Amino acid sequence: MRTMRELFTALCLLVLPVQMLSQTRQSHGLAFENVTVIDMTGAPAKARMTVVIQDDRIQNIGKAGKVKIPKNAQIIDGRGKFLIPAFWDMHVHFFDAERALPLFVANGVLGVRELGGPIDDVLRWRAKAAAAKIISPRIVTAGRILDGDPPASRPAYTDVVKTPEDGRKAVRKLKTRGVDLIKVYDVLARETYFAIADEAKKLKLPFVGHTPAAVTTLESSDAGQRSIEHLGKILEDSSGSPEKIAAKRSEPIKEGDFFAFTTRLGGVYDVVLATYSETKAREIFTHFRKNKTWQVPTLVVKYGRTFIDELDAKGDKRSKYLPSADVEYWKPKVGFFSRYRTPSYIVAQRAHFKKEMQLVVEMGRTGVGILAATDCTAAYVIPGFSLHDELALFVEAGLSPMAALQTATRNPAEYLGELDQHGTIEKGKLANLILLDANPLKDIKNTTRINAVIQNGRYVSRNDLDKMLADVEALVNRK
């Protein structure tokens, strides 16, 4: 049987000639005429616009009929269509990159922030993506996870650091590997965490990740943690009675009784919500704004865990792009996060999720930076596709469609310090764009109605995108 890597090579050979042909056609430029531009600066949508692309940049933008189109440029009729910047997924893991990377591109996700995986493979994919040798979004990566002993993260992708000096050495080692950032995790000791923060600053590497149990949310923000994943401990640290939470969490349960564990966890959720203090939450938000600490909610993962029964009953046709073993593990009676639930835990979990959705809106409305991300691949979290689900959850929670869209476009560019290069549709910026058949400002679900993707100035048609998807499905079936 052919290996997955051999099959992926074959997939690339099938699709790349189509891309090369498109690139040849566009040697004289690419122009969208009479298209509606949603530039993501916050300005209203602009109808009947012409957008000219030369090589990998936006050369010009203006009203239709007012902009000169280069001779022999490929002209795309944009009537009834909407042009937006391409998306970023700001928290991913891809252990099966051969399958996942094309799924991102086919969904208009042309940038990802990878936060812990097989570092040798990820660095190789990053280099190939940068050289346009594979079908892939741009990749920025942490490479490895830094955690305490025993680690709460996957051991295969974790560097265990027991002392402050261990932490500093780990940061220096990752720097030499060429990672883009450092990721911290749950079990780090206080002194080790702050040593990592200090060393990362010295080496000019952003550090991101979880808020360790030994550190408060305010401390992580003040230490310069660039982003907090999954909403961290914000709700817990917004409690007016932390001692009540500690008492509930320390209630004894029988070793190995996982049903008792989830029941107790549900009780912790109940206390967290009952003691939530808006005053303490506002203090945390103030620190986030002052320190520019970005929040990465990954609501789609939380939704999958909270409503796994409904999702399982409904099914998801997009699961055809995943190995059957992964889909089987999502079953409520199989997955670890679902099979040990108790009725009281389910009720508490749903109330907690609802409050987390409210928290995202409260932070967004007060100026805290939000980044769209999926933490793929968890239950019903599918590379590329689930970024659209995350945006829909943001709008369901109460963000405006514009604010939700900016979490995957403008905000990632600002977070990366690259807003002068991408994130909005403006003259001189990189031509990483999505052409939609319907207005996402009227219905956020219209982000899924992709007519074409423009990657580094190269036009990838709907037919080409469908071929990518079909080839991934065939790849999964052959495997």
Secondary structure, DSSP 8 states (H G I E B T S, - for coil): ---HHHHHHHHHHHHHHHHHHHHHHTTT-EEEEEEEE--SSS---EEEEEEEEETTEEEEEEETTSS---TT-EEEE-TT-EEEE-EEEEEE--SSHHHHHHHHHHTTEEEEEE-SS-HHHHHHHHHHHHTT-SS--EEEE--SEEE-SS-SS-GGGEEE--SHHHHHHHHHHHHHHT-S-EEE-TT--HHHHHHHHHHHHHTT--EEE---TTS-HHHHHHTT-SEEETTTTHHHHTBS-HHHHHHHHT----TT-HHHHHHHHHHHHHHHHHTB-HHHHHHHHHHHHHHT-EEE--HHHHHHHHTHHHHHHH--GGGGGS-HHHHHHTSTTTSHHHHT--HHHHHHHHHHHHHHHHHHHHHHHTT--B-----BSSTT--TTHHHHHHHHHHHHHT--HHHHHHTTTHHHHHHTT-TTTSSS--TTSB--EEEESS-TTT-GGGGG-EEEEEETTEEEEHHHHHHHHHHHHHHHHH-
